[in-house]
Amino acid sequence: MHENKGAETSKAENILTQINSKTKLGDLRKIAKDIKKDHELAMELWSTEEYLPRLLAILIMDNKLLSQEVINKLDKDMQTHTYDERNYLMDWLMANQLAKDKKTIALMESWDNSPSALQRRVFWYYQARLRWTGQTPPDNTADLLSRLEVHMTQEEPEVQWAMNFTAGWIGVYDEKNRTRCIKLGESTGLYKDEIVAKGCTPSYLPEFIAIEVNKRLNH
């Protein structure tokens, strides 16, 4: 029994030796592809409390084991990271695990009033993602827009960003609600003065919507 435990430890240790500050997300995906799914190993990597091992851990988790309780624990652990890392870990969990199973999709759809800012962020980010990946969005656009108009200015910054992102993609793909989304951007003024890198789309809704609509017209 003792020997087996040693072998498992070395598996995690062996993986950790392949990860350093130069490791890119693509490298993590290659490592994950070789491992496939290994929830126990994922939890061991997660327990290192380090950012890159945690990103790798997310890739090899078993989403059938991601109950609300487990997600709350992961969420709590993410709070030890910087603002950007924390958001990225949660977004990565959404894209690589939560969005891939009906049960976890149902959980995400229930997080609009979650006490956790990260889970509220995921609720909105998932709604945006459905639209920008071209999946048929649920019949909830009018309801989402009403909520955005009432709550967006009071939300935490990480949630606000995802709400704004959802409004942007509704404005791009849903012509009848486009003016409403542009007006939302104008009235909140969110991200109006944000400086963006060359080639990046600004988050300010009137600009975001105009640029993204234009891209689609020119294709």
Order of alpha helices (4+ residues) and beta strands (2+ residues): alpha-alpha-alpha-alpha-alpha-alpha-alpha-alpha-alpha-alpha-alpha-alpha
